[in-house]
C-alpha cells in the first residue's frame, strides 16, 4: 500500500524555493516507492482561493483531507505563514484534517522567526484535527548551500518521532474502547 502524500505550498510565487524544500523533506522522510506525491502550489490557484463556493478549491481541500501525510509549506511573512495558505486552511471545518499527519514548514530570510512554524502554523493544523509529529521545520535562506544536509536532519527527527508514535499505536491496537 502506497501512502498518499501531499505538499501544499503557500508561497505566492510559483515553483518557489519553499516548494523545493518541502518536496525535498518528503524525499528524505519516506522510502522511495512507498508513496505517491502530489503538490498543490497555491500560487496556481489565486484566481479561486477567495471564491466561495469553488468546486476547484473544494476538490483540492478534499484531496488534502484524504491524504496520509501533508507538508504545509510557507515563506515567513510578518512572522507567520502567508495569507494564501491561511485562506486555503480557512476552508476546512473543525477537525477537517482529522486523520492527516501534517508537517509545518517555513522558510525565511534569517533565524529571527525560526519558531514560526511551531508557534503559528502547528496550532492551526492541530485545531483542524491533524497530528503534528514534532516541531515545525524552519529553513533560513542562509542554509541553502547545505540544504540537503539540513533537510536530511529534519527528516531524521520526524522519522524518529513517527517511529515512536507507531510503537505506542501498536500497543493501543487491542486496547478496549471505553466511553
TIRO-2110 file (N, C-alpha, C; in Angstrom, 1 decimal):
// TIRO-2110
0.8, -1.2, 0.0, N, 1, A
0.0, 0.0, 0.0, CA, 1, A
0.9, 1.2, 0.0, C, 1, A
0.5, 2.1, -0.9, N, 2, A
1.3, 3.4, -1.0, CA, 2, A
0.7, 4.5, -0.2, C, 2, A
1.5, 5.3, 0.5, N, 3, A
1.0, 6.4, 1.2, CA, 3, A
0.6, 7.5, 0.2, C, 3, A
-0.5, 8.2, 0.6, N, 4, A
-0.9, 9.4, -0.2, CA, 4, A
-0.3, 10.6, 0.5, C, 4, A
0.6, 11.2, -0.2, N, 5, A
1.3, 12.4, 0.4, CA, 5, A
1.1, 13.6, -0.5, C, 5, A
0.8, 14.7, 0.2, N, 6, A
0.6, 16.0, -0.4, CA, 6, A
1.6, 17.0, 0.1, C, 6, A
2.0, 18.0, -0.7, N, 7, A
2.7, 19.2, -0.3, CA, 7, A
1.8, 20.3, -0.7, C, 7, A
1.5, 21.2, 0.2, N, 8, A
0.7, 22.4, 0.0, CA, 8, A
1.6, 23.6, 0.2, C, 8, A
1.8, 24.3, -0.9, N, 9, A
2.8, 25.4, -0.8, CA, 9, A
2.0, 26.8, -0.8, C, 9, A
2.2, 27.6, 0.2, N, 10, A
1.5, 28.8, 0.3, CA, 10, A
2.4, 30.0, -0.1, C, 10, A
3.3, 29.8, -1.0, N, 11, A
4.2, 30.9, -1.5, CA, 11, A
3.4, 31.5, -2.7, C, 11, A
3.3, 32.8, -2.7, N, 12, A
2.6, 33.5, -3.8, CA, 12, A
3.4, 33.4, -5.1, C, 12, A
4.7, 33.0, -5.0, N, 13, A
5.5, 32.8, -6.2, CA, 13, A
5.5, 31.3, -6.6, C, 13, A
5.0, 31.0, -7.8, N, 14, A
5.0, 29.6, -8.2, CA, 14, A
6.4, 29.0, -8.3, C, 14, A
6.5, 27.7, -8.1, N, 15, A
7.8, 26.9, -8.2, CA, 15, A
8.9, 27.5, -7.3, C, 15, A
8.6, 27.9, -6.1, N, 16, A
9.5, 28.6, -5.2, CA, 16, A
10.5, 27.7, -4.5, C, 16, A
11.4, 28.4, -3.9, N, 17, A
12.4, 27.6, -3.0, CA, 17, A
11.6, 26.9, -1.9, C, 17, A
10.6, 27.5, -1.4, N, 18, A
9.8, 26.9, -0.3, CA, 18, A
9.2, 25.6, -0.8, C, 18, A
8.8, 25.5, -2.0, N, 19, A
8.3, 24.2, -2.6, CA, 19, A
9.4, 23.2, -2.7, C, 19, A
10.5, 23.7, -3.1, N, 20, A
11.7, 22.8, -3.3, CA, 20, A
12.0, 22.2, -1.9, C, 20, A
12.0, 23.0, -0.9, N, 21, A
12.4, 22.5, 0.5, CA, 21, A
11.3, 21.4, 0.9, C, 21, A
10.1, 21.7, 0.7, N, 22, A
9.0, 20.8, 1.1, CA, 22, A
9.1, 19.5, 0.4, C, 22, A
9.3, 19.5, -0.9, N, 23, A
9.4, 18.3, -1.7, CA, 23, A
10.7, 17.5, -1.3, C, 23, A
11.8, 18.2, -1.0, N, 24, A
13.0, 17.5, -0.5, CA, 24, A
12.8, 16.8, 0.8, C, 24, A
12.1, 17.5, 1.7, N, 25, A
11.8, 16.9, 3.0, CA, 25, A
11.0, 15.6, 2.8, C, 25, A
10.0, 15.5, 2.0, N, 26, A
9.3, 14.3, 1.7, CA, 26, A
10.2, 13.2, 1.2, C, 26, A
11.1, 13.6, 0.3, N, 27, A
12.0, 12.6, -0.3, CA, 27, A
13.0, 12.0, 0.7, C, 27, A
13.4, 12.8, 1.7, N, 28, A
14.3, 12.4, 2.7, CA, 28, A
13.5, 11.6, 3.8, C, 28, A
12.3, 11.9, 4.0, N, 29, A
11.5, 11.3, 5.1, CA, 29, A
11.0, 9.9, 4.7, C, 29, A
10.6, 9.7, 3.5, N, 30, A
9.9, 8.5, 3.1, CA, 30, A
10.8, 7.6, 2.2, C, 30, A
10.6, 6.3, 2.2, N, 31, A
11.3, 5.4, 1.4, CA, 31, A
10.8, 5.6, -0.1, C, 31, A
11.7, 5.6, -1.0, N, 32, A
11.3, 5.6, -2.4, CA, 32, A
10.3, 4.5, -2.8, C, 32, A
9.3, 4.8, -3.5, N, 33, A
8.3, 3.8, -3.9, CA, 33, A
7.2, 3.5, -2.9, C, 33, A
7.4, 4.1, -1.7, N, 34, A
6.4, 3.9, -0.6, CA, 34, A
5.2, 4.9, -0.6, C, 34, A
5.3, 5.9, -1.5, N, 35, A
4.3, 6.9, -1.5, CA, 35, A
4.1, 7.5, -2.9, C, 35, A
2.9, 8.1, -3.0, N, 36, A
2.5, 8.9, -4.2, CA, 36, A
2.5, 10.3, -3.8, C, 36, A
3.2, 11.2, -4.4, N, 37, A
3.3, 12.6, -4.1, CA, 37, A
2.5, 13.5, -5.1, C, 37, A
1.7, 14.4, -4.5, N, 38, A
1.1, 15.4, -5.3, CA, 38, A
1.4, 16.8, -4.6, C, 38, A
1.5, 17.8, -5.5, N, 39, A
1.8, 19.1, -4.9, CA, 39, A
0.7, 20.1, -5.3, C, 39, A
0.3, 20.8, -4.4, N, 40, A
-0.6, 21.9, -4.6, CA, 40, A
0.1, 23.2, -4.4, C, 40, A
0.4, 23.9, -5.5, N, 41, A
1.1, 25.2, -5.4, CA, 41, A
0.1, 26.2, -5.4, C, 41, A
-0.3, 26.8, -4.3, N, 42, A
-1.4, 27.7, -4.2, CA, 42, A
-1.3, 28.9, -5.1, C, 42, A
-0.1, 29.3, -5.5, N, 43, A
0.2, 30.4, -6.4, CA, 43, A
-0.6, 30.1, -7.7, C, 43, A
-0.8, 28.8, -8.1, N, 44, A
-1.5, 28.5, -9.3, CA, 44, A
-3.0, 28.6, -9.1, C, 44, A
-3.5, 28.9, -7.9, N, 45, A
-4.9, 28.9, -7.7, CA, 45, A
-5.4, 30.3, -7.1, C, 45, A
-4.6, 31.3, -7.2, N, 46, A
-5.0, 32.6, -6.7, CA, 46, A
-6.3, 33.1, -7.2, C, 46, A
-6.6, 32.7, -8.4, N, 47, A
-7.9, 33.2, -9.1, CA, 47, A
-9.1, 32.6, -8.4, C, 47, A
-9.0, 31.6, -7.6, N, 48, A
-10.1, 30.9, -7.0, CA, 48, A
-10.0, 30.8, -5.4, C, 48, A
-8.9, 31.2, -4.9, N, 49, A
-8.7, 30.9, -3.4, CA, 49, A
-9.7, 31.7, -2.6, C, 49, A
-10.2, 32.8, -3.1, N, 50, A
-11.2, 33.6, -2.3, CA, 50, A
-12.6, 33.4, -2.9, C, 50, A
-12.8, 32.5, -3.8, N, 51, A
-14.1, 32.3, -4.4, CA, 51, A
-14.9, 31.4, -3.5, C, 51, A
-16.1, 31.8, -3.2, N, 52, A
-17.0, 31.0, -2.3, CA, 52, A
-18.3, 30.8, -3.0, C, 52, A
-18.8, 29.7, -3.3, N, 53, A
-18.1, 28.4, -3.2, CA, 53, A
-17.2, 28.3, -4.5, C, 53, A
-16.3, 27.3, -4.4, N, 54, A
-15.5, 27.0, -5.5, CA, 54, A
-15.3, 25.5, -5.6, C, 54, A
-15.8, 24.9, -6.7, N, 55, A
-15.6, 23.4, -6.8, CA, 55, A
-14.2, 23.0, -6.9, C, 55, A
-13.4, 23.8, -7.6, N, 56, A
-12.0, 23.6, -7.7, CA, 56, A
-11.3, 23.5, -6.4, C, 56, A
-11.5, 24.5, -5.5, N, 57, A
-10.9, 24.6, -4.2, CA, 57, A
-11.4, 23.5, -3.3, C, 57, A
-12.7, 23.2, -3.4, N, 58, A
-13.3, 22.1, -2.6, CA, 58, A
-12.6, 20.8, -2.9, C, 58, A
-12.4, 20.6, -4.2, N, 59, A
-11.7, 19.3, -4.6, CA, 59, A
-10.3, 19.3, -4.1, C, 59, A
-9.6, 20.4, -4.1, N, 60, A
-8.2, 20.4, -3.5, CA, 60, A
-8.2, 20.2, -2.0, C, 60, A
-9.2, 20.8, -1.3, N, 61, A
-9.3, 20.6, 0.1, CA, 61, A
-9.6, 19.1, 0.4, C, 61, A
-10.4, 18.5, -0.4, N, 62, A
-10.8, 17.1, -0.2, CA, 62, A
-9.5, 16.2, -0.4, C, 62, A
-8.8, 16.5, -1.5, N, 63, A
-7.6, 15.7, -1.7, CA, 63, A
-6.6, 15.8, -0.5, C, 63, A
-6.5, 16.9, 0.0, N, 64, A
-5.6, 17.1, 1.2, CA, 64, A
-6.1, 16.4, 2.4, C, 64, A
-7.4, 16.5, 2.7, N, 65, A
-8.0, 15.9, 3.8, CA, 65, A
-8.0, 14.3, 3.7, C, 65, A
-7.9, 13.8, 2.5, N, 66, A
-7.9, 12.4, 2.3, CA, 66, A
-6.4, 11.8, 2.3, C, 66, A
-5.5, 12.6, 2.5, N, 67, A
-4.1, 12.2, 2.5, CA, 67, A
-3.6, 11.6, 3.8, C, 67, A
-2.5, 10.8, 3.7, N, 68, A
-1.9, 10.3, 4.9, CA, 68, A
-1.0, 11.3, 5.5, C, 68, A
-0.2, 11.9, 4.7, N, 69, A
0.8, 12.9, 5.2, CA, 69, A
0.7, 14.1, 4.3, C, 69, A
0.7, 15.3, 4.9, N, 70, A
0.8, 16.6, 4.2, CA, 70, A
1.8, 17.5, 4.8, C, 70, A
2.7, 18.0, 3.9, N, 71, A
3.6, 19.0, 4.3, CA, 71, A
3.0, 20.4, 3.9, C, 71, A
2.8, 21.2, 4.9, N, 72, A
2.2, 22.6, 4.6, CA, 72, A
3.4, 23.5, 4.7, C, 72, A
3.8, 24.2, 3.6, N, 73, A
5.0, 25.0, 3.5, CA, 73, A
4.7, 26.4, 3.1, C, 73, A
5.3, 27.3, 3.8, N, 74, A
5.1, 28.8, 3.5, CA, 74, A
6.4, 29.5, 3.8, C, 74, A
6.6, 30.6, 3.0, N, 75, A
7.7, 31.5, 3.4, CA, 75, A
7.2, 32.3, 4.6, C, 75, A
8.1, 32.8, 5.4, N, 76, A
7.7, 33.6, 6.5, CA, 76, A
7.3, 35.0, 6.1, C, 76, A
6.1, 35.4, 6.4, N, 77, A
5.6, 36.7, 6.1, CA, 77, A
5.1, 37.3, 7.4, C, 77, A
5.7, 38.4, 7.9, N, 78, A
5.2, 39.1, 9.1, CA, 78, A
5.2, 38.1, 10.3, C, 78, A
6.3, 37.3, 10.4, N, 79, A
6.5, 36.4, 11.5, CA, 79, A
5.6, 35.2, 11.5, C, 79, A
4.9, 34.9, 10.4, N, 80, A
4.0, 33.8, 10.3, CA, 80, A
3.9, 33.3, 8.9, C, 80, A
2.9, 32.4, 8.6, N, 81, A
2.7, 31.9, 7.2, CA, 81, A
1.9, 32.9, 6.4, C, 81, A
1.8, 32.7, 5.1, N, 82, A
1.2, 33.6, 4.2, CA, 82, A
-0.3, 33.6, 4.3, C, 82, A
-0.9, 34.7, 3.9, N, 83, A
-2.4, 34.7, 3.8, CA, 83, A
-2.9, 33.7, 2.8, C, 83, A
-2.2, 33.4, 1.8, N, 84, A
-2.6, 32.5, 0.8, CA, 84, A
-2.8, 31.1, 1.5, C, 84, A
-1.9, 30.7, 2.3, N, 85, A
-2.0, 29.4, 3.0, CA, 85, A
-3.2, 29.5, 4.0, C, 85, A
-3.3, 30.6, 4.7, N, 86, A
-4.4, 30.8, 5.7, CA, 86, A
-5.7, 30.7, 5.0, C, 86, A
-5.9, 31.3, 3.8, N, 87, A
-7.1, 31.3, 3.1, CA, 87, A
-7.5, 29.8, 2.7, C, 87, A
-6.5, 29.1, 2.3, N, 88, A
-6.7, 27.7, 2.0, CA, 88, A
-7.2, 26.9, 3.2, C, 88, A
-6.5, 27.1, 4.3, N, 89, A
-6.8, 26.3, 5.5, CA, 89, A
-8.1, 26.8, 6.1, C, 89, A
-8.5, 28.0, 5.9, N, 90, A
-9.8, 28.5, 6.4, CA, 90, A
-11.0, 27.8, 5.8, C, 90, A
-10.8, 27.1, 4.7, N, 91, A
-11.9, 26.4, 4.1, CA, 91, A
-12.3, 25.1, 4.8, C, 91, A
-11.5, 24.7, 5.7, N, 92, A
-11.8, 23.4, 6.5, CA, 92, A
-12.6, 23.7, 7.7, C, 92, A
-13.6, 22.8, 8.0, N, 93, A
-14.3, 22.9, 9.2, CA, 93, A
-13.5, 22.4, 10.4, C, 93, A
-14.0, 22.5, 11.6, N, 94, A
-13.3, 21.9, 12.7, CA, 94, A
-13.1, 20.4, 12.4, C, 94, A
-11.9, 20.0, 12.8, N, 95, A
-11.5, 18.6, 12.5, CA, 95, A
-11.5, 18.2, 11.1, C, 95, A
-11.4, 19.1, 10.2, N, 96, A
-11.4, 18.8, 8.7, CA, 96, A
-10.2, 18.1, 8.3, C, 96, A
-9.1, 18.1, 9.1, N, 97, A
-7.9, 17.4, 8.7, CA, 97, A
-7.7, 16.2, 9.7, C, 97, A
-8.7, 15.7, 10.3, N, 98, A
-8.6, 14.6, 11.2, CA, 98, A
-8.1, 13.4, 10.4, C, 98, A
-7.1, 12.7, 11.0, N, 99, A
-6.5, 11.5, 10.3, CA, 99, A
-5.3, 11.9, 9.5, C, 99, A
-5.0, 13.1, 9.3, N, 100, A
-3.9, 13.6, 8.5, CA, 100, A
-2.7, 13.8, 9.4, C, 100, A
-1.5, 13.3, 9.0, N, 101, A
-0.3, 13.7, 9.7, CA, 101, A
0.2, 14.9, 8.9, C, 101, A
0.5, 16.0, 9.6, N, 102, A
0.9, 17.2, 9.0, CA, 102, A
2.2, 17.7, 9.5, C, 102, A
3.0, 18.2, 8.6, N, 103, A
4.3, 18.8, 9.0, CA, 103, A
4.3, 20.2, 8.5, C, 103, A
4.5, 21.2, 9.5, N, 104, A
4.5, 22.6, 9.1, CA, 104, A
6.0, 23.0, 8.8, C, 104, A
6.1, 23.7, 7.6, N, 105, A
7.4, 24.1, 7.2, CA, 105, A
7.4, 25.6, 6.8, C, 105, A
8.4, 26.3, 7.3, N, 106, A
8.6, 27.7, 6.9, CA, 106, A
10.0, 27.9, 6.4, C, 106, A
10.1, 28.9, 5.5, N, 107, A
11.4, 29.3, 5.0, CA, 107, A
11.4, 30.8, 5.4, C, 107, A
12.6, 31.3, 5.6, N, 108, A
12.7, 32.7, 6.0, CA, 108, A
14.1, 33.3, 5.7, C, 108, A
14.2, 34.6, 5.8, N, 109, A
15.5, 35.2, 5.5, CA, 109, A
16.6, 34.9, 6.5, C, 109, A
16.2, 34.8, 7.8, N, 110, A
17.2, 34.5, 8.8, CA, 110, A
16.5, 33.7, 9.9, C, 110, A
17.2, 33.5, 11.0, N, 111, A
16.6, 32.7, 12.1, CA, 111, A
15.7, 33.5, 13.1, C, 111, A
15.4, 34.7, 12.8, N, 112, A
14.6, 35.6, 13.7, CA, 112, A
13.3, 34.9, 14.0, C, 112, A
12.7, 34.2, 13.0, N, 113, A
11.3, 33.6, 13.2, CA, 113, A
11.4, 32.1, 13.1, C, 113, A
12.4, 31.5, 13.6, N, 114, A
12.6, 30.1, 13.5, CA, 114, A
11.5, 29.3, 14.2, C, 114, A
10.9, 29.9, 15.2, N, 115, A
9.8, 29.2, 15.9, CA, 115, A
8.4, 29.4, 15.2, C, 115, A
8.4, 30.1, 14.1, N, 116, A
7.2, 30.4, 13.4, CA, 116, A
6.4, 29.2, 13.1, C, 116, A
6.9, 28.1, 12.4, N, 117, A
6.1, 27.0, 12.1, CA, 117, A
5.5, 26.3, 13.3, C, 117, A
6.3, 26.3, 14.4, N, 118, A
5.8, 25.6, 15.6, CA, 118, A
4.8, 26.4, 16.4, C, 118, A
5.1, 27.7, 16.4, N, 119, A
4.2, 28.6, 17.2, CA, 119, A
3.0, 29.1, 16.5, C, 119, A
3.0, 29.2, 15.1, N, 120, A
1.9, 29.7, 14.4, CA, 120, A
1.1, 28.7, 13.6, C, 120, A
1.9, 27.9, 12.8, N, 121, A
1.2, 27.0, 11.8, CA, 121, A
0.8, 25.7, 12.5, C, 121, A
1.6, 25.2, 13.3, N, 122, A
1.3, 23.9, 14.0, CA, 122, A
0.0, 24.0, 14.8, C, 122, A
-0.2, 25.0, 15.6, N, 123, A
-1.5, 25.1, 16.4, CA, 123, A
-2.7, 25.1, 15.5, C, 123, A
-2.6, 25.8, 14.3, N, 124, A
-3.8, 25.8, 13.4, CA, 124, A
-4.0, 24.4, 12.8, C, 124, A
-3.0, 23.7, 12.5, N, 125, A
-3.1, 22.3, 11.9, CA, 125, A
-3.7, 21.4, 13.0, C, 125, A
-3.3, 21.5, 14.2, N, 126, A
-3.8, 20.7, 15.3, CA, 126, A
-5.3, 21.1, 15.5, C, 126, A
-5.6, 22.3, 15.5, N, 127, A
-7.0, 22.8, 15.7, CA, 127, A
-7.9, 22.2, 14.6, C, 127, A
-7.4, 21.9, 13.4, N, 128, A
-8.1, 21.3, 12.3, CA, 128, A
-8.1, 19.8, 12.4, C, 128, A
-7.5, 19.3, 13.5, N, 129, A
-7.6, 17.8, 13.7, CA, 129, A
-6.4, 17.0, 13.2, C, 129, A
-5.4, 17.7, 12.6, N, 130, A
-4.2, 17.0, 12.1, CA, 130, A
-3.3, 16.6, 13.3, C, 130, A
-2.5, 15.5, 13.1, N, 131, A
-1.5, 15.1, 14.0, CA, 131, A
-0.2, 15.7, 13.5, C, 131, A
0.5, 16.4, 14.4, N, 132, A
1.8, 17.1, 14.0, CA, 132, A
2.9, 16.3, 14.8, C, 132, A
3.8, 15.6, 14.1, N, 133, A
4.7, 14.8, 14.8, CA, 133, A
6.0, 15.5, 15.3, C, 133, A
5.9, 16.6, 15.9, N, 134, A
7.1, 17.3, 16.4, CA, 134, A
7.1, 18.8, 16.0, C, 134, A
8.2, 19.4, 16.3, N, 135, A
8.4, 20.8, 16.0, CA, 135, A
8.2, 21.1, 14.5, C, 135, A
7.8, 22.3, 14.2, N, 136, A
7.8, 22.7, 12.8, CA, 136, A
9.2, 22.8, 12.3, C, 136, A
9.4, 22.7, 11.0, N, 137, A
10.7, 22.8, 10.3, CA, 137, A
10.8, 24.2, 9.8, C, 137, A
12.0, 24.8, 10.1, N, 138, A
12.3, 26.2, 9.6, CA, 138, A
13.6, 26.1, 8.9, C, 138, A
13.7, 26.7, 7.7, N, 139, A
14.9, 26.8, 7.0, CA, 139, A
15.2, 28.2, 6.6, C, 139, A
16.3, 28.7, 7.1, N, 140, A
16.8, 30.1, 6.8, CA, 140, A
17.5, 30.0, 5.5, C, 140, A
17.3, 31.1, 4.7, N, 141, A
17.9, 31.1, 3.4, CA, 141, A
19.4, 31.0, 3.4, C, 141, A
20.0, 31.4, 4.5, N, 142, A
21.5, 31.2, 4.7, CA, 142, A
21.9, 29.7, 4.7, C, 142, A
20.9, 28.8, 4.8, N, 143, A
21.2, 27.4, 4.9, CA, 143, A
21.1, 26.7, 3.5, C, 143, A
20.7, 27.5, 2.5, N, 144, A
20.5, 26.9, 1.2, CA, 144, A
21.7, 26.2, 0.6, C, 144, A
22.9, 26.6, 1.0, N, 145, A
24.1, 26.0, 0.5, CA, 145, A
24.3, 24.6, 1.1, C, 145, A
23.7, 24.3, 2.2, N, 146, A
23.7, 23.0, 2.8, CA, 146, A
22.3, 22.4, 3.0, C, 146, A
21.4, 22.7, 2.0, N, 147, A
20.0, 22.3, 2.0, CA, 147, A
19.8, 20.9, 2.3, C, 147, A
20.5, 20.0, 1.5, N, 148, A
20.3, 18.6, 1.6, CA, 148, A
20.6, 18.1, 3.0, C, 148, A
21.7, 18.6, 3.6, N, 149, A
22.1, 18.1, 4.9, CA, 149, A
21.0, 18.6, 6.0, C, 149, A
20.6, 19.8, 5.9, N, 150, A
19.7, 20.4, 6.9, CA, 150, A
18.3, 19.7, 6.8, C, 150, A
17.9, 19.4, 5.6, N, 151, A
16.6, 18.7, 5.4, CA, 151, A
16.7, 17.3, 5.8, C, 151, A
17.8, 16.6, 5.5, N, 152, A
18.0, 15.2, 6.0, CA, 152, A
18.0, 15.1, 7.5, C, 152, A
18.5, 16.1, 8.2, N, 153, A
18.5, 16.1, 9.7, CA, 153, A
17.1, 16.3, 10.2, C, 153, A
16.3, 17.2, 9.6, N, 154, A
14.9, 17.4, 10.0, CA, 154, A
14.1, 16.1, 9.7, C, 154, A
14.3, 15.5, 8.6, N, 155, A
13.6, 14.2, 8.2, CA, 155, A
13.9, 13.1, 9.2, C, 155, A
15.2, 13.1, 9.6, N, 156, A
15.6, 12.0, 10.6, CA, 156, A
14.8, 12.3, 12.0, C, 156, A
14.7, 13.5, 12.4, N, 157, A
13.9, 13.8, 13.6, CA, 157, A
12.5, 13.4, 13.5, C, 157, A
11.8, 13.8, 12.3, N, 158, A
10.4, 13.4, 12.1, CA, 158, A
10.3, 11.9, 12.1, C, 158, A
11.2, 11.2, 11.4, N, 159, A
11.2, 9.7, 11.3, CA, 159, A
11.2, 9.1, 12.7, C, 159, A
12.1, 9.6, 13.5, N, 160, A
12.2, 9.1, 14.9, CA, 160, A
10.9, 9.3, 15.7, C, 160, A
10.3, 10.5, 15.6, N, 161, A
9.1, 10.8, 16.2, CA, 161, A
8.0, 9.9, 15.7, C, 161, A
7.9, 9.7, 14.4, N, 162, A
6.8, 8.8, 13.9, CA, 162, A
7.0, 7.4, 14.3, C, 162, A
8.3, 6.9, 14.3, N, 163, A
8.5, 5.5, 14.8, CA, 163, A
8.1, 5.3, 16.2, C, 163, A
8.3, 6.3, 17.1, N, 164, A
7.9, 6.2, 18.5, CA, 164, A
6.4, 6.2, 18.6, C, 164, A
5.7, 7.0, 17.8, N, 165, A
4.3, 7.0, 17.7, CA, 165, A
3.7, 5.7, 17.2, C, 165, A
4.4, 5.1, 16.3, N, 166, A
3.9, 3.8, 15.8, CA, 166, A
4.0, 2.7, 16.8, C, 166, A
5.1, 2.8, 17.7, N, 167, A
5.2, 1.9, 18.8, CA, 167, A
4.0, 2.0, 19.8, C, 167, A
3.7, 3.2, 20.1, N, 168, A
2.6, 3.5, 21.0, CA, 168, A
1.3, 3.0, 20.3, C, 168, A
1.1, 3.4, 19.1, N, 169, A
-0.1, 3.0, 18.3, CA, 169, A
-0.3, 1.5, 18.3, C, 169, A
0.8, 0.7, 18.1, N, 170, A
0.7, -0.7, 18.1, CA, 170, A
0.3, -1.3, 19.4, C, 170, A
0.7, -0.6, 20.5, N, 171, A
0.3, -1.1, 21.9, CA, 171, A
-1.2, -0.8, 22.2, C, 171, A
-1.8, 0.2, 21.4, N, 172, A
-3.2, 0.5, 21.7, CA, 172, A
-4.1, -0.2, 20.8, C, 172, A
-3.6, -0.9, 19.8, N, 173, A
-4.5, -1.6, 18.8, CA, 173, A
-5.5, -2.5, 19.4, C, 173, A
-5.2, -3.2, 20.4, N, 174, A
-6.1, -4.2, 21.0, CA, 174, A
-6.7, -3.7, 22.3, C, 174, A
-6.4, -2.5, 22.7, N, 175, A
-7.0, -1.9, 23.9, CA, 175, A
-8.5, -1.7, 23.8, C, 175, A
-9.2, -2.0, 24.9, N, 176, A
-10.6, -1.9, 24.8, CA, 176, A
-11.0, -0.4, 24.7, C, 176, A
-12.0, -0.1, 23.9, N, 177, A
-12.5, 1.3, 23.8, CA, 177, A
-13.6, 1.5, 24.9, C, 177, A
-13.4, 2.6, 25.7, N, 178, A
-14.4, 2.9, 26.7, CA, 178, A
-14.9, 4.3, 26.4, C, 178, A
-16.1, 4.5, 26.8, N, 179, A
-16.7, 5.8, 26.6, CA, 179, A
-16.6, 6.7, 27.8, C, 179, A
END
